[in-house]
Amino acid sequence: MRRSRARTSPGEEKSFLPISSPLGSRIPLASFIQTLAVAEHLNFRHAANALGVSQSSVSTRVKMLEQDLGILLFERRPRGVRLTEAGRQFVEEIAAGIGHLDHAIKTVGAVVQGETGQLRMGLHAPVAFGFLADLRRRYRQTWPGVDLITVEGRSSQAIRQVLDGSLDIAFVLGRLDTPQCHTRELWREPMVIALPEDHPLASGESVAWSDLSGETFLVRYGGAGPQVHEHVVRRMTERDISPLVRRCDVERDTLMHMIAEGEGVTLTCASAGRVAFPGVRFMAVADEPEPARYSAIWSPHNHNPALRDLLDLAGKMSRSIRPV
C-alpha cells in the first residue's frame, strides 16, 4: 500500500531518492539519513537531536521505512533500540550508498569549481621556454587536480579539433579568424633564423632577409609550419627573391638536426633559440618588422571550468608582460 510522506519540520531534509521499494513507493532520502542516525545513536531522541528535527519525525520515518520494506530494522527497548540482523545488513548497505552519493556530490562540485577534471591543450607553438612553458607550469601548480593533456599537431587542424571537442584550447602562431571560435592574442616574440653554426652568416650579429637568397628553408608540415611557410614566401617575394622551401614531415628536434647537418635553414621564434641544439646558431633578423604573434583559440560553447581558469591565468600573464 502506498503511504503518504510524513510532514517535515522546517529544517528537515525533503529531497527524495529515485529508488522504489518493493511496494513501489518512492522513499525519501531523509528516511535513510534518519535511519543511519538512529543506528549510530541507538536512541530516537539522541538521533533527532543530532539531526535537528523532532523525535516524532524520526520515529515516524523509520517506522514507515520498516513497513515499506516489510522488515524490522530495530528492536525497541525502554531505554533505546537495538539493530536486528536484517537491520544491521541494511544499515551497512545504505551507509555505503550514502557514502558514494556524498563522494559523487563532492566530486562534481570539484569539477564545477575547476579543481579536478581534464583539460585538453593543443600546442602548435614552441613550449620549451617562454610564455607557454610558464603558463603550463603555473597552471599545473595552481590546479594540480586537473589532468592536463597536451597534444601536438598541425595548426590547420586546430579549429576543427576545438569545435569537435577533441581539444579545449589550442595555441597557434598568428590569429585564426573564424566566427565559430573565440581567439585572443596572448604573447609576442621576435623571429630568428636557425642556421648551421659553420654557415658563413653565423659569424655576424644578425642577418637580413636578402642575405638568405639562395638558402633552402626547411619547414615542418606540423606545428606552426604552415604559418612559417607563408611568412618566408612573403618576405622573400617582397625582395624579388624566389623562395626555396622544402617541406618536411618531421618533429622539431629532427628539423634542427637537419639544419646542423647543413641541409638548410629555418625561421622560428626567439624562445626556441633558448634551447641548445648542437651545431645550430640562432640569429636575429635585422630587417624583420613583425614579431611572432601567438594566440589562443577555443569554442564559445565550451563550458569546461578548467578552461575558464586557464584563460583567466593566461590573461593575467599576458597583461603583465611588456610588448615586444
C-alpha positions in Angstrom: 0.0 0.0 0.0 1.4 3.5 -0.9 1.9 5.7 2.0 1.9 9.5 2.0 5.0 11.3 3.2 5.2 12.3 6.8 5.1 16.1 7.4 8.6 17.6 8.0 9.8 20.3 10.2 11.3 23.5 8.5 14.9 22.3 8.8 14.2 18.7 7.8 15.6 17.1 4.6 12.9 16.9 2.0 14.7 15.5 -1.0 13.9 12.1 -2.5 16.0 9.3 -4.0 14.7 7.9 -7.3 14.6 4.5 -5.7 11.5 2.3 -5.5 10.8 0.0 -2.6 9.3 -3.5 -3.3 5.9 -1.9 -2.8 6.6 0.8 -5.4 6.6 3.8 -3.2 9.4 6.4 -3.5 11.5 6.5 -0.4 12.6 9.9 0.9 16.3 10.4 1.3 15.6 11.7 4.8 14.3 8.2 5.8 17.7 6.7 5.0 19.6 9.5 6.8 17.5 9.3 9.9 17.7 5.5 10.0 21.5 5.8 9.9 21.4 8.3 12.7 19.3 6.0 14.9 21.7 3.1 14.1 24.6 5.3 15.2 23.0 6.6 18.5 20.7 3.6 19.2 18.2 6.1 20.5 15.4 8.0 18.7 15.7 11.1 20.9 19.5 11.4 20.5 19.3 10.8 16.8 16.7 13.6 16.5 18.8 16.0 18.5 21.8 15.3 16.3 19.8 15.9 13.1 18.0 19.0 14.5 14.5 17.5 13.9 11.7 16.3 16.1 11.8 12.8 17.8 8.4 12.1 16.4 9.6 12.8 12.9 12.5 10.3 13.2 10.3 7.7 14.8 7.6 8.0 12.1 10.0 7.9 9.2 11.8 4.8 10.5 8.5 3.0 11.2 7.2 3.9 7.6 10.5 2.6 6.1 10.2 -0.7 8.1 6.6 -1.0 6.8 7.6 -0.3 3.2 10.4 -2.8 3.4 8.5 -5.4 5.3 11.3 -5.9 7.8 12.0 -4.9 11.3 15.2 -2.7 11.4 15.2 -2.0 15.2 14.1 -3.8 18.3 12.5 -1.1 20.5 13.5 -1.1 24.1 12.6 1.0 27.1 15.9 3.0 27.0 16.8 2.8 23.4 16.8 0.5 20.4 19.0 -2.3 19.0 19.6 -3.3 15.4 18.1 -6.5 14.2 20.3 -8.7 12.0 18.3 -7.6 8.9 18.7 -4.0 10.2 22.4 -4.3 10.6 22.9 -5.5 7.0 20.5 -2.9 5.7 22.3 -0.1 7.5 25.7 -1.2 6.2 24.4 -1.1 2.6 22.7 2.3 2.8 25.8 3.7 4.6 27.9 2.7 1.7 25.3 4.1 -0.7 25.1 7.4 1.1 29.0 7.5 1.1 29.0 7.0 -2.7 26.4 9.7 -3.1 28.4 12.1 -0.9 31.5 11.4 -2.9 29.7 12.0 -6.2 28.4 15.3 -4.9 31.9 16.4 -3.8 33.5 15.2 -7.0 31.1 17.0 -9.3 31.4 20.1 -7.1 35.2 20.0 -7.5 34.8 19.7 -11.3 32.4 22.7 -11.4 34.9 24.7 -9.4 37.7 23.7 -11.8 39.6 21.8 -9.1 39.5 18.5 -10.8 38.7 17.2 -14.3 40.5 17.3 -17.6 41.9 20.0 -19.9 43.0 19.1 -23.4 45.5 21.6 -24.8 46.8 21.6 -28.4 50.2 23.0 -28.9 51.2 24.5 -32.3 53.9 26.7 -30.8 57.3 26.2 -29.0 56.8 25.1 -25.4 60.3 24.5 -24.0 60.7 28.1 -22.8 58.8 31.4 -22.8 55.2 32.2 -22.2 53.6 28.9 -23.0 56.0 26.9 -20.8 55.4 29.3 -17.9 51.6 29.1 -18.4 51.6 25.3 -18.3 53.9 25.3 -15.2 51.8 27.8 -13.3 48.5 26.2 -14.2 49.7 22.7 -13.0 51.0 24.3 -9.8 47.7 26.1 -9.1 45.3 23.3 -10.2 47.2 20.0 -9.6 44.0 18.0 -9.5 43.3 18.8 -13.2 44.6 16.3 -15.7 46.4 18.5 -18.3 46.5 16.6 -21.6 48.9 18.1 -24.1 48.7 17.3 -27.8 50.9 18.4 -30.6 49.7 18.6 -34.2 49.1 20.7 -37.2 47.7 24.2 -36.7 45.5 23.7 -39.8 43.5 21.2 -37.7 43.2 23.5 -34.6 39.7 24.9 -35.5 38.2 21.5 -36.2 39.6 20.0 -33.1 38.4 22.8 -30.9 34.9 22.7 -32.4 34.5 18.9 -32.2 35.7 18.9 -28.6 38.8 16.9 -29.0 40.7 20.0 -27.8 39.6 22.5 -25.1 42.1 25.1 -26.4 44.8 25.4 -29.0 47.8 27.8 -29.1 48.8 28.8 -32.6 51.1 31.2 -34.4 49.2 34.1 -35.7 45.5 34.6 -35.4 42.9 32.2 -36.9 39.9 34.4 -37.6 36.7 32.4 -37.5 33.3 33.4 -36.3 32.9 29.9 -34.8 35.7 30.3 -32.3 37.0 32.8 -29.8 40.6 33.9 -30.3 42.9 36.0 -28.1 46.5 37.1 -28.8 48.5 36.3 -25.7 52.2 37.0 -26.4 54.7 38.1 -29.0 58.3 37.1 -29.6 61.0 38.2 -32.1 61.6 36.0 -35.1 65.1 34.4 -35.5 66.8 32.4 -38.2 68.3 29.0 -37.3 71.3 28.0 -39.4 74.3 25.8 -39.2 76.9 27.2 -36.8 79.6 26.8 -39.5 77.5 28.8 -42.0 79.2 31.9 -43.4 76.5 34.1 -42.0 76.8 32.6 -38.5 79.8 34.8 -37.7 77.8 38.0 -37.7 75.4 39.6 -35.1 72.3 39.3 -37.3 71.2 38.6 -40.8 68.9 40.3 -43.3 66.3 38.7 -45.5 68.3 39.5 -48.6 71.3 37.6 -47.1 69.2 34.4 -47.2 68.8 34.5 -51.0 69.6 31.0 -52.3 69.1 29.4 -49.0 66.8 26.4 -48.6 64.2 26.9 -45.9 63.2 23.8 -44.1 59.6 24.0 -42.9 57.6 21.4 -41.0 54.2 20.2 -42.0 53.2 20.2 -38.4 53.2 22.8 -35.6 53.4 26.3 -36.9 54.9 25.1 -40.2 52.1 26.5 -42.5 52.4 29.9 -41.0 56.2 29.8 -41.2 56.0 28.8 -44.9 53.6 31.7 -45.7 55.8 34.2 -43.9 59.1 33.1 -45.6 57.5 33.2 -49.0 56.0 36.7 -48.4 59.3 38.2 -47.1 61.4 36.7 -50.0 59.0 37.7 -52.7 58.8 41.3 -51.3 62.5 41.4 -52.2 62.1 39.9 -55.6 63.8 36.7 -54.4 62.5 33.3 -55.4 62.0 31.4 -52.2 63.4 27.9 -51.9 61.2 26.0 -49.4 61.4 22.3 -48.5 58.5 20.9 -46.6 59.5 18.2 -44.0 57.2 15.8 -42.2 59.4 15.6 -39.1 59.4 16.7 -35.5 61.2 19.9 -34.4 64.3 18.1 -32.9 64.8 16.3 -36.2 64.5 19.5 -38.1 67.2 21.1 -36.0 69.5 18.1 -36.6 68.9 18.5 -40.4 69.9 22.2 -40.1 73.0 21.3 -38.1 73.9 18.9 -40.9 73.8 21.8 -43.4 70.6 20.8 -45.2 69.1 24.3 -44.9 67.9 27.0 -42.5 64.6 27.8 -40.9 62.6 30.6 -39.3 61.5 30.2 -35.7 60.8 32.3 -32.6 63.2 33.7 -30.0 62.2 31.3 -27.3 63.1 28.4 -29.5 66.7 29.7 -29.5 66.9 29.3 -25.8 67.2 25.5 -26.3 70.7 24.5 -27.1 70.9 22.4 -30.3 74.5 21.2 -31.1 75.6 22.7 -34.4 72.8 25.2 -34.7 73.1 29.0 -34.4 70.0 31.3 -33.8 70.4 34.8 -35.2 68.1 37.9 -35.2 66.7 39.1 -38.5 67.7 42.8 -38.7 65.0 43.9 -41.1 62.1 41.8 -39.8 59.4 44.4 -38.9 57.0 42.0 -37.2 57.2 39.8 -34.1 55.7 36.3 -34.0 52.3 36.7 -32.6 50.8 33.7 -30.7 47.1 33.3 -30.0 44.7 31.0 -28.1 41.6 29.6 -29.8 38.7 28.0 -28.1 35.0 27.3 -28.7 32.4 29.7 -27.2 30.3 26.6 -26.4 32.9 25.0 -24.2 31.9 25.4 -20.6 34.8 23.4 -19.0 35.6 25.2 -15.7 39.3 24.2 -16.2 39.3 26.1 -19.5 37.9 29.1 -17.8 40.7 29.1 -15.2 43.4 28.6 -17.8 42.1 31.6 -19.8 42.0 33.7 -16.6 45.6 32.8 -15.8 46.7 33.4 -19.4 45.0 36.8 -19.4 46.8 37.9 -16.3 50.1 36.7 -17.5 49.6 38.4 -20.9 48.8 41.7 -19.2 51.9 41.5 -17.1 54.5 41.2 -19.9 55.9 44.0 -21.8 55.2 44.2 -25.6 58.0 43.3 -27.9 
